């Protein structure tokens, strides 16, 4: 039997070890598929989801790859996105919680009229609120973060200059709470996910829509309507709530070092990222409307008080509804307002 020289044997062993190490590294590399509803140029994909994905990839040393699927490329409808993460159809999703009415009753409190203002502050507030009071509503996923958008407002074909001018208008609403508010204010609510707004406006299905400034560019809203109505004071008319979620099994099978990367980019860090993106997007969206020469009406404080009084029964309705589920809605509304005030300081 021929003896292998010592140097050759050591080189062979080194090569085997290198291959084993490379194999281990390859085994640790994971691809996470992320699915969401908006086109890639929209605020959240461009200013929050892509930066989040890049940060995760960098901090994992390339062991995590995030594959992005925009505008429902993998199929289904926006209301199905939360379940796509829960059921493992994909690894990560971002969606509007109000698209599944009644499923997140405690988290809905942030949608009540004139509840919040800055998206970053409200996003930090809702993240802490969910961790303290509504974690059970997200027990089926690994929650990356919850957040809100900035002050909600009207974008309409005919100007809204007071309560009377809104009456009878067909206005898109994004959740059951918002639709109830629109009814109280005298409008005819038309529920639909935000990607449907462009076609609905262009075909005359609706006379206007409630959305924040940030999403108007990607939906071409400032081209389809020429009137925008905002509200004096610190609070916007309403906000909507969002969740960035991960499939539990996809998270649990990660090695500890990669779990830590996900954890480090979850919670308040992610909520603040998404909230700031919304605030920055609001400024950009408003600027586009100004440059287009559109009419922006800010309702004065006295008129806003009329709207607040008219919409106040929305909160009463919600408190009574969740009471039937054993939830103290009045307490939760108080807690939510306290947290919003905390982060607005």
C-alpha positions in Angstrom: 0.0 0.0 0.0 1.4 3.4 -1.1 1.9 6.0 1.7 0.6 9.5 1.1 3.2 12.1 1.9 2.5 14.1 5.1 2.2 17.5 3.3 -0.3 16.0 0.8 -2.4 14.5 3.6 -2.5 17.7 5.5 -3.5 19.6 2.3 -6.2 17.1 1.6 -7.5 17.4 5.2 -7.5 21.2 4.9 -9.5 21.0 1.7 -12.0 18.7 3.3 -12.3 21.0 6.3 -12.8 24.0 4.0 -15.5 22.3 2.1 -17.2 21.3 5.3 -17.0 24.9 6.5 -18.4 26.2 3.2 -21.1 23.6 3.4 -22.0 24.7 6.9 -22.1 28.3 5.8 -24.3 27.4 2.8 -26.6 25.5 5.1 -27.0 28.6 7.3 -27.9 30.9 4.4 -31.7 31.3 4.2 -33.9 33.1 1.8 -37.0 34.8 3.3 -39.8 35.7 0.8 -41.5 38.9 1.6 -45.0 39.7 0.1 -46.8 43.0 0.2 -49.6 44.9 -1.7 -48.1 48.1 -3.0 -45.9 48.9 -6.0 -42.1 49.1 -5.2 -42.0 52.9 -5.6 -44.7 53.5 -2.8 -43.5 54.9 0.5 -43.4 51.8 2.6 -41.7 49.5 0.1 -39.2 52.1 -0.9 -38.5 53.8 2.4 -39.1 51.0 5.0 -39.3 47.5 3.6 -36.3 47.7 1.3 -34.1 49.5 3.9 -35.2 46.9 6.5 -34.3 44.0 4.2 -30.9 45.5 3.3 -30.1 46.0 7.0 -31.0 42.5 7.9 -29.0 41.1 5.0 -26.0 43.2 6.0 -26.2 42.4 9.7 -26.5 38.7 9.0 -23.3 38.8 7.0 -25.2 37.7 3.9 -26.6 34.6 5.6 -30.1 36.0 5.3 -31.4 37.0 1.8 -34.8 38.8 1.6 -36.6 38.2 -1.7 -39.2 40.9 -2.3 -42.5 40.4 -4.0 -44.4 43.7 -4.5 -48.0 44.4 -5.6 -49.4 41.0 -4.7 -47.1 39.3 -7.2 -47.5 35.9 -5.4 -51.2 36.0 -5.7 -54.1 36.4 -3.4 -55.7 39.7 -2.2 -54.5 42.2 0.4 -56.9 40.9 3.1 -55.2 37.5 2.8 -51.7 38.8 3.5 -51.7 38.3 7.3 -52.7 34.7 6.9 -50.1 34.1 4.2 -47.5 34.8 6.9 -49.4 32.9 9.5 -49.8 29.8 7.3 -46.3 29.8 5.8 -47.4 30.6 2.3 -44.6 33.2 2.5 -42.1 34.1 5.2 -42.9 37.8 5.7 -45.9 40.1 4.9 -46.8 43.7 5.5 -50.5 44.6 5.5 -53.3 46.7 6.8 -55.0 45.2 9.9 -58.3 46.8 9.1 -58.6 44.6 5.9 -59.8 41.8 8.2 -62.6 43.4 10.2 -63.0 42.4 13.8 -59.9 40.2 13.9 -57.8 42.6 15.9 -60.4 44.3 18.1 -58.0 45.6 20.8 -55.5 47.1 18.2 -58.4 48.8 16.4 -58.4 51.5 19.1 -55.8 53.5 17.2 -58.2 53.9 14.3 -60.7 55.9 16.3 -61.3 59.5 15.0 -58.9 62.2 16.0 -56.7 59.8 18.0 -53.2 60.4 16.6 -50.9 62.7 14.7 -47.3 62.0 13.8 -46.9 58.5 12.3 -43.5 57.9 14.0 -44.9 58.8 17.5 -48.1 56.9 17.0 -46.1 53.9 15.6 -43.9 53.8 18.7 -47.1 54.1 20.8 -49.0 51.3 19.1 -45.9 49.0 19.3 -45.7 49.5 23.1 -49.5 49.2 23.3 -49.6 45.9 21.5 -46.8 44.5 23.6 -48.6 45.4 26.8 -52.3 44.9 25.9 -52.8 43.1 22.6 -50.0 40.6 22.1 -52.5 37.7 22.0 -53.9 39.1 18.8 -50.6 38.3 17.1 -49.8 35.0 18.8 -49.9 33.1 15.5 -47.0 35.0 14.0 -43.6 36.3 14.9 -44.5 40.0 15.0 -41.8 42.2 13.5 -43.7 45.4 14.2 -47.0 47.2 14.2 -47.3 50.9 13.1 -49.7 53.6 11.9 -49.7 56.1 9.0 -49.8 59.8 9.6 -52.9 62.1 9.7 -55.7 60.8 7.5 -57.4 63.2 5.3 -59.8 63.6 2.3 -58.9 63.6 -1.3 -62.0 64.4 -3.4 -63.3 65.5 -6.8 -65.5 68.2 -5.2 -64.1 70.3 -2.3 -64.9 69.3 1.2 -65.1 72.6 3.1 -67.3 71.5 6.0 -69.6 68.7 7.2 -72.4 69.7 4.9 -70.3 69.4 1.7 -69.3 65.9 2.6 -72.8 64.6 2.9 -73.8 62.1 0.2 -70.3 61.7 -1.2 -69.1 58.2 -1.9 -65.9 58.0 0.0 -63.5 55.1 0.2 -62.7 53.8 3.7 -60.0 51.4 4.7 -61.5 49.7 7.7 -64.8 49.1 9.5 -64.0 51.8 12.1 -63.3 54.3 9.4 -66.4 53.4 7.5 -68.5 53.8 10.6 -66.9 57.3 11.0 -67.7 58.2 7.4 -71.3 57.2 8.0 -71.6 59.4 11.1 -70.1 62.3 9.2 -72.8 61.9 6.5 -70.8 60.3 3.7 -71.5 57.0 1.9 -68.6 54.7 2.8 -67.2 52.4 0.2 -64.8 49.8 1.6 -61.8 48.7 -0.5 -58.1 48.0 -0.1 -55.9 50.9 -1.1 -54.6 49.4 -4.4 -58.2 49.6 -5.7 -58.4 53.3 -5.2 -57.0 54.5 -8.5 -59.4 52.5 -10.7 -62.4 53.3 -8.4 -61.6 57.1 -8.7 -61.0 56.9 -12.5 -64.3 55.0 -13.1 -66.4 57.1 -10.8 -67.1 54.3 -8.3 -66.1 56.8 -5.6 -66.1 60.5 -5.3 -63.1 60.6 -3.1 -60.9 58.7 -0.7 -59.5 58.8 2.8 -55.8 58.1 2.7 -52.7 59.9 4.1 -50.6 62.1 1.8 -47.8 59.5 1.5 -49.7 57.0 -0.6 -51.1 59.6 -3.1 -48.2 59.6 -5.5 -48.1 55.8 -6.2 -51.9 55.8 -6.6 -51.9 58.9 -8.9 -54.5 60.5 -6.6 -53.3 64.1 -7.2 -54.0 63.6 -10.9 -57.4 62.1 -10.4 -58.8 64.6 -7.8 -57.9 68.3 -7.3 -59.2 68.8 -3.7 -57.6 67.8 -0.4 -59.1 68.5 3.0 -56.9 68.6 6.2 -57.7 69.4 9.8 -56.4 72.1 12.1 -55.0 70.9 15.4 -52.5 68.2 16.4 -54.6 65.1 15.4 -55.6 63.9 12.0 -59.1 62.7 11.1 -58.0 59.1 11.6 -55.2 56.6 11.1 -54.9 53.0 10.1 -52.9 50.2 11.7 -50.4 47.9 9.9 -48.5 44.8 10.8 -45.2 43.5 9.5 -45.3 39.8 10.4 -43.1 36.7 10.0 -44.1 33.1 9.8 -43.4 31.5 13.2 -41.9 28.3 11.8 -39.6 30.4 9.5 -38.4 32.3 12.5 -38.0 29.3 14.8 -35.9 27.3 12.4 -33.3 30.0 12.2 -30.0 29.5 14.1 -29.6 31.7 17.2 -27.3 34.2 15.5 -29.9 34.8 12.7 -32.8 35.0 15.2 -30.8 37.7 16.9 -30.6 39.7 13.7 -34.4 39.5 13.2 -34.9 40.4 16.9 -32.6 43.4 16.6 -34.7 44.7 13.7 -38.1 44.1 15.3 -40.2 46.0 17.9 -39.6 49.7 18.5 -36.7 49.8 16.0 -38.9 48.6 13.1 -42.0 50.6 14.3 -40.0 53.8 14.3 -38.5 53.0 10.8 -42.0 52.5 9.3 -43.5 55.4 11.1 -40.7 57.8 10.0 -41.1 56.6 6.4 -44.8 57.5 6.6 -44.0 61.0 8.0 -41.4 61.6 5.3 -43.8 60.3 2.6 -46.5 62.6 3.8 -44.3 65.6 3.2 -43.4 64.4 -0.3 -47.0 63.6 -1.2 -48.3 67.0 -0.1 -45.5 68.7 -2.0 -46.7 67.0 -5.2 -50.2 68.3 -4.7 -48.9 71.8 -4.1 -46.8 71.7 -7.3 -49.8 70.4 -9.2 -51.8 73.4 -8.1 -54.4 71.4 -6.3 -56.6 73.0 -3.7 -55.7 72.2 -0.1 -58.3 73.2 2.4 -57.5 73.2 6.1 -60.6 73.2 8.3 -60.5 75.7 11.1 -60.5 74.6 14.7 -64.2 75.6 15.3 -65.2 73.5 12.3 -63.0 70.6 13.5 -64.8 70.7 16.8 -68.0 70.1 15.0 -66.5 67.0 13.2 -65.1 65.7 16.6 -68.6 66.0 18.2 -70.3 64.3 15.3 -67.7 61.5 15.1 -67.5 61.0 18.9 -70.2 58.2 18.8 -67.8 56.1 16.8 -65.8 55.5 19.9 -68.9 54.8 21.9 -69.9 52.2 19.3 -66.5 50.6 19.4 -66.5 50.5 23.3 -69.9 48.8 23.3 -68.8 46.3 20.5 -65.7 45.1 22.2 -67.4 45.0 25.6 -69.4 42.1 24.2 -66.1 40.3 23.7 -65.0 40.9 27.3 -62.7 43.9 26.4 -62.6 47.1 28.4 -62.6 49.5 25.4 -62.7 52.7 27.5 -59.6 51.6 29.4 -57.8 50.7 26.2 -58.7 54.0 24.6 -57.3 55.8 27.6 -54.1 53.7 27.5 -53.6 54.4 23.8 -54.0 58.1 24.2 -51.5 58.1 27.1 -48.9 56.3 25.0 -49.5 58.6 22.0 -48.9 61.6 24.3 -45.8 59.9 25.7 -44.2 59.6 22.3 -45.3 63.0 21.1 -43.3 64.8 23.8 
